């Protein structure tokens, strides 16, 4: 494995072994089309369950059935296990395809580690334990698409039903204060749906447990207008004034990253301090309860309150720790951004693929000047894939 040689008899769906060189993978054009379709559906906003249903409905052969028909000499597992329905796709199968780095043209070895050679017990290898050789065979999926798919998969997309309708903006909107995602809210089925303010996003921590964060309310209509305007501006600027765009990127990238780093560090310190306070309070609460200084009903109520708050804090701390950890790894990649925007011309309406390819995240701040009216103001920071929070220079006019 350390020499880059494959030791497993299995071959990723979408490839087949070169008959003249068993170590070489070649692209199987027919199954590769299915792999590309799966990644395209993710970019279009579909979840693994929905994708599995689509492939099943379209009578697409599952990987094991496809291998049994086209490469029977290399397919051993399906013969032992048997195939009940050759067209029935499961979310697990789709998820497995979406995880494989081999589709970027890389060889990934040592995915499991043997814990005991006697019992043959194994565990999944950690990220730093994997043996990866890059660009060893032809890629089916480009790196940008693969990374984008991994980002989108982190967002749970529920099936449309009362109160939990999935929305194209789901997973993109982030609360500026707690780092939690904003959740979509719409009127109940039995209520009249006549105001656009009924369709909105609010902080998930505020929505599920009042007191941990403020509302951060923003209308869907407003988000749509902001994103469409931002995408059109940055696209026109990058295409029409390419040299000026590159100059602005080089100047702003370090400034923005440093500013964001300082903000995240400050928030993490405050959250960690409150988390330490809660640990002290819970410890003292246990001591008072053990010594009989506090009734059981008061102990249960206070403990549940502290424990719930601490769980929320730990999630927020984890988010900001990840942001700070990835600070030095983030690089402005203008070449990839310029390549990506060539797909889009005459942008007049947002589409799901456009949103997912352009936008990394949208940070929503709490409004000031009242909940509504002409004095209400709200800061919204749009982060683009590859270039971050870039704003087009505005003329004095």
ABEGO torsion letter per residue (X at the ends): XAAGBBABABBBBGBBBBAABAABBBBBAAAAAAAAAAAAAAAAGBBAAAAAAAAAAAGBBBAAAAAAAABAAABAAAAAAEBABAABBBAAAAAAAAABAAAAGBBBBGABBBABAAAGBBBBBBAAABBBBBGABBBABBAAAAAAAAAAAABBBBBBBBGABBBAABGABBBAAAGBBBBBBBBBAABBBABAAABBBBBAAAAABBGABBAGBBBAAAAAAAAAAAAAAAAAAAAABAAAAAAAAAAAAAAAAAAAAAAAAAAAAAAAAAAAAAAAAAAAAAAAAAAGABBAAAAAAAAAAAAAAAAAAAAAAAAAAAAAAAAAABBBBAAAAAAAAAABBGBABBBAAAAAAABABBBBBBBBGEABEAABBBBBBBBBBGAEBBBBBBBAX
